[in-house]
Each structure stands twice: as C-alpha cells, then as structure tokens.
Amino acid sequence: MNREDLLFDYFENGLDPYEEDILFQQLNIDESLRKQFHQQMKIRLLAREDTMHIKAPFEATQNIFNTIGISQKVLQTQKFRRNFLTFIQSKQARIFPALILIALLIALPTFYLVENYAVNKFHSSNANIETNANSLSKNKQNYPIVSSSEDNANSPENNASHSTLNQSNSFLAQTANTAILLNSLEDKLNSIYSKKLNKINSDYTNKLQQLQNLLANNQNNLATNLDNPNNDLLNSLNNTSRVIQFTTNLPFNQRNNNILMNNKQNNYFNYQKPIEMDLSSLISDLLPKSYLFELNLIGINSNYTYPNVVLNNSFPIQYTYNITAYYAINENHKLGVSYGKEQFPQQFNRNIDGKNYQQIQNPYLNYYGVDYKYIPTEIFSQSYVLPYINLLGGATSVGPLAKLQLGGEISIFKRLALTAGIENSLLFYNVDNIIYSTNKVNFVYGINLKF
Amino acid sequence: MYKNIVLLFLFFLISCECPPQIDTSKEIIPNEYSYCIFFNINSDYKVFSVNSNKIEIVNSVNFANTSNENYYKFPDNYANLLLFNNNTPIFNTLIYTQKFHYYTFFFYKFEGHSSYLFVEDAFPDSLQNSYIRFLNFNSNQSVNFEITSSLPQPIDVFVNMNDYTKLIPMLEGNIDVSIINPESQNLIAKYDNINLKQNSITNIVYMGDSTNYNVYIFKSNK
C-alpha cells in the first residue's frame, strides 16, 4: 500500500494500528505528505461545514410532498409527536431535567464565547472580502515564518528562530510548519469562498432586479388601467400578488446571510417591508395559522319549486336563511350542524266528510340538521375559487329534509370568504298516511368565516 | 357515538306538526266542484265567512262589497253551506250544485229576517253576450226597471216583491237603468252608464221598505 492509499484509507475507512504507525512515520518524515494530509483534512472539514448549511428549497420540498399527496405539516407533526412520546416513555426522560440544567450551564458561557469569536471572525473576513483575497495572503506574512522555505529566509527578524528551529527539527518545528500550511490553505479557501459568495450575491441581486422590474411594470399597468379596468388589469393584479408571494417565500435568512448583504440587498429588504404591512397580511398574522371551526351564513332564494303554489291570500314575507357551524376534521372534510328557515310549498289531498279536497299552502318552516362538507383542496389548491359539496340531513316540524348543495368559496381574506351556489332540497311529509314531497332548487349566497 | 347518531335521525323522522294544521295562508279546493259567488246585502252582518263541510270557502264577505267579481270553487252535489260572523254561525243550509256550474248566493234581510237566494247563472258562453238580472228585495212595493241602451226603444222589466228576473241578455256596452214606481210611474232612482261586459252578469238589487230604499249593483265574471 503506497502513501496516498494509506492517507485515503485513514480518512475514509480508518487504519489498523500498524498501518497507522506507518502513516504517522511517513508524515513525520515527508513534508509533502504532511502538506497533503493537512489539505485533505481541511477540505473535509470545509466540505462538512458547507453541506451542513445546504437545505432543500422550501418550494421544492413542498411541491414534492404535494405531488405525492402527503401534507408535510402533518408528517412533521406526527413525527414530532411520536418521537416526543417515545422519549417521554424512555428512561432517559428521568434524567432529562438534570441534563437540561447542565446543558444550560455549559451552553450559556459557550454561546457567549462562540458569539464573540464569530463576531470577530465575521468582521475580519468581511474586511478581507472588501479588499480582496490576494491582500489577505500578503497580510498573513506578518505572522512569524518558521519554515525553511527560501521566501522567508531573508527575513531579518526571523533569522534567529529560523536557524534554531531548522537545526532542532523537533515536534515544535513540525507544528509551526503545519500552522503555516494551514494559514496558506485558509487564504486560498477564503479567496474561493469569497468568489462563491460574490457569485451568490450577484445571482440574488439579478433575481431581485428582475422582480423589481416586474413589479414596476405591473404597477405601471395598474396605473394605466385604472380608468378602464379590464382583464389585463386583473391579470396584472394576479401577477403582482404572485410576485409578492414569491418574494416573501424566498428562503432568505438575514442573520445567516449577513455576509451576503451589500447595499442592494439591504434595498431588497427595505423594498419588502411595505408589502408585508398590507391589511391582509396583518389580519392573517393576528389570526392563528390553523383553524378548527367554520361559520356559514347563507341567504336562500328559491328559483324552482315543485309543487308550484300560488296563493290568493299571501302570508307576510319572511327572510329565508341558513346558519351552519362546521368542525373541520381536516382541510377536505367538515362536519357541522345547521339551522335555517325556508318556505316549502305543499300540495296534498284530504278527505273531509266523504268529500275529497286538495289543500295548497306555502308555509315558512324552521329546520335543523347535520351537515357534511367536502372541499377538494388537492385539485384546486392554486385556485381563487374553492368548490365544495355540502350534504344536509335534517328535519322540519312536518318531516325529514335532505339537501345537496354545490358551490364555491371566493376568499376575501384568509379566513373570510364569499360563498355562492345552487342547492336542491327535498322535504318529505305525511298526510293521511300518504307521503308527499316538496322539491326545490335554490340559489344560495353568503359568507364563510373560519376561526 | 353511532347509537346517538341513529337516535338523532330517528328524532328527525318524527314529525311534530301535521301539515294541514300549520298556521299559514292556505287554500283548500274540492276535487269536484261547482263555482259560487257570494254577496252580502244583510245590513245586520258587516262581514261573514262561508264554510262548507268544515272547510272555509271564503274568508270574508263584506256588506255591500261590489269589488269582488270572481267565483269560488264549491263542493259539488249536496253540500252544507254555513255562514259565520265572528266565529258564530249565523246561517246554515244544504244546497245542491252541479259540477262546473255557476251559482250566485245572495244573503239579505227581508221583513226583518235573514234570507238567502241561491240561483244558477246559466247562460251559453258561445253567444258572447252580457247579462243583467234584476232583484227586488224591497218589502213594500214592486218596481219597474227601465233599461235605456243603444236600442231605439227602452226595455221595461216588472219585478214583484221578493222576486228576481232570469238573466236578460244584453249587448256589450253602457246602459242607463231607471227604477220606477209602477203604480204612480214616479221615478225612484236612476243609474247612468252602467257598463256591461262580455260574459259577465250584472245584478241590480233594489232593497228597502216604505221609507228607505237602497240599490246595489253587483257584477260577476265567469
């Protein structure tokens, strides 16, 4: 096994003690191998650090879960709940409070130390980026040079230590050489990293510029179309809202990306603030993120009735309405209870003193019942109008009532929607042991409030 | 849980109100019926309702109301006719009507007693005429009704006390009617420009006694 193989295996798989001794002897002897060793180590550390920060974009993750029909939120919640319950039931939970206390005692001073270090490091690296990577390497020459390289041989201030260390060839000399190597590596990596950062910076700047241009165009379109609104105006509004939604969803963390911030990106945040301050965002921020209950207030307008009853003497006209309170089982399925008042025309036969009569009437009846509502959110998740199907099974004072309602919800705010639809209601009633029915087709309209 | 849902639906199926008894506006129409119109010329009762076999046919018939000109559906064959004034029965009789025939019911006061006249309004629709009927419910005298129309000569119709004429066919248009004392030939009253419509009946009722008289004109449309 040659030296490179030993080095590779050391990092990848580990070596047995014998091979490890050989490797360390070679490292002690060979400077180039030692340099290679440190390079490998540094690269692996940096690679690990870089990969730790990489996260899948939020939209991509969400799209994947939506495609396979699983709610990411539900999965995360279930996973967290399962892990939490498992942990609570385990023996580790008994010592958990003590561990937390110890961890806090350790974490607090460590945090302040690390924070101070990070702040200092950030300032120094920020300054380095602003000059350039080459100047970094020149500045680093101020460190004491303890190697035997010719570049530093003429350095007068280091001549004494140079000669001493060169002669001793001790562990200290090796350590000093390693430090020099690490410094040079750090310089190079800094330059690469700063280039990468600049590239990311420029990409974000370009994207931001595109978004700003798009928004400016849409605002111009809005201004030109204000006097004669048409479909273009509506499309413009839609595009603007999508842009705003996109920009607010960017996986951008200001604290973690401070290094990327230049003046333009600060403008980006300044530009974003007024969008976040609009009324719907404020209301949605005030309301809880998920809802369990829903209230539907609906007015009913009858368009077709069977039997069609026209009375000579009319009864006072009353409001016809329906109030439904739902419990949301999930996004698609809701169960509720209803109360309503509606006119149900009736026509039936009676036998009075041996003579047959036909009675017609159009009474206002109160009804109550149980509702089931289904909203296919998977299909219409991107739509502004959410269609729904509502089934009601209930009763009036004269008999059972069934209703089927098809309609749509148009969101005004996140929790407030306008509803409109068509419903077919069927009332059964019994007169002299004969079952009669009233069939109605209604136009319904109202509001829907989620809380 | 499921037991409760089943119980809830069973509760829904049990109705607590019988549809015929609902407090709302309703119309009860006999399956086999004739057509009747009711006039109230009895000054003792400002209003009455007409019922037949516990079914209300007309809610209110006001005294001397000439505005209503429509017939009501009334159970055919033998049927009980009951008049109510403030939920108090004031008159009860049994009448016979034929299916889809037209009838007029007069409830009036004669010599201090409540009386009624129930007559059939039989005339052929094909002639396209208008019709006039004279009724004399005056308890004191007979009268002559003189009709002046577009015809060259007036028509005199003599009507005894508590009597009425058959339907007299007339041409559509305006007529003048004079009520004359047949003995003295004095003019009692005159009504000008009474409009006669096609396929309608105009009832001219003379009422009163030796000192007072009233004339009512009721119209009914088929």
Contacts between the chains, C-beta under 8 A, distances in Angstrom:
chain1	res1	chain2	res2	distance
A	311	B	25	5.3
A	311	B	26	7.4
A	311	B	27	5.9
A	312	B	27	6.8
A	313	B	25	4.9
A	313	B	27	7.8
A	313	B	59	6.9
A	314	B	25	6.2
A	315	B	24	5.4
A	315	B	25	4.2
A	346	B	19	5.7
A	348	B	19	6.5
A	348	B	20	7.6
A	349	B	31	7.3
A	350	B	20	6.2
A	350	B	28	7.1
A	352	B	53	5.5
A	352	B	54	5.8
A	352	B	55	6.1
A	353	B	53	4.5
A	353	B	54	6.8
A	355	B	30	6.2
A	355	B	31	7.8
A	355	B	32	7.9
A	355	B	53	5.8
A	355	B	75	5.2
A	355	B	79	7.5
A	356	B	30	7.1
A	356	B	31	4.1
A	356	B	32	7.2
A	357	B	28	5.0
A	357	B	29	6.4
A	357	B	30	5.3
A	357	B	31	6.5
A	357	B	55	6.1
A	357	B	75	7.9
A	358	B	28	7.3
A	358	B	29	4.9
A	358	B	30	7.7
A	358	B	31	6.0
A	359	B	20	6.0
A	359	B	26	6.0
A	359	B	27	7.2
A	359	B	28	4.7
A	359	B	29	7.7
A	360	B	26	6.8
A	360	B	27	5.1
A	360	B	29	7.2
A	361	B	19	7.5
A	361	B	22	6.5
A	361	B	24	5.3
A	361	B	25	6.8
A	361	B	26	3.8
A	361	B	27	7.4
A	362	B	24	6.9
A	362	B	25	7.2
A	363	B	22	4.6
A	363	B	23	7.8
A	363	B	24	3.8
A	364	B	24	7.2
A	369	B	12	7.2
A	370	B	5	8.0
A	370	B	8	7.2
A	393	B	9	6.9
A	393	B	12	7.2
A	394	B	12	6.2
A	395	B	11	7.2
A	395	B	12	3.5
A	395	B	13	7.2
A	395	B	15	7.6
A	396	B	15	7.6
A	397	B	15	6.5
A	397	B	16	5.5
A	397	B	17	4.0
A	398	B	15	5.1
A	398	B	17	5.4
A	398	B	18	7.5
A	398	B	19	5.0
A	398	B	22	7.2
A	399	B	13	7.7
A	399	B	15	4.7
A	400	B	12	5.2
A	400	B	13	5.5
A	429	B	15	6.7
A	429	B	19	5.1
A	430	B	15	6.8
A	430	B	19	8.0
A	431	B	18	7.4
A	431	B	19	5.4
A	431	B	20	6.3
A	436	B	19	7.9
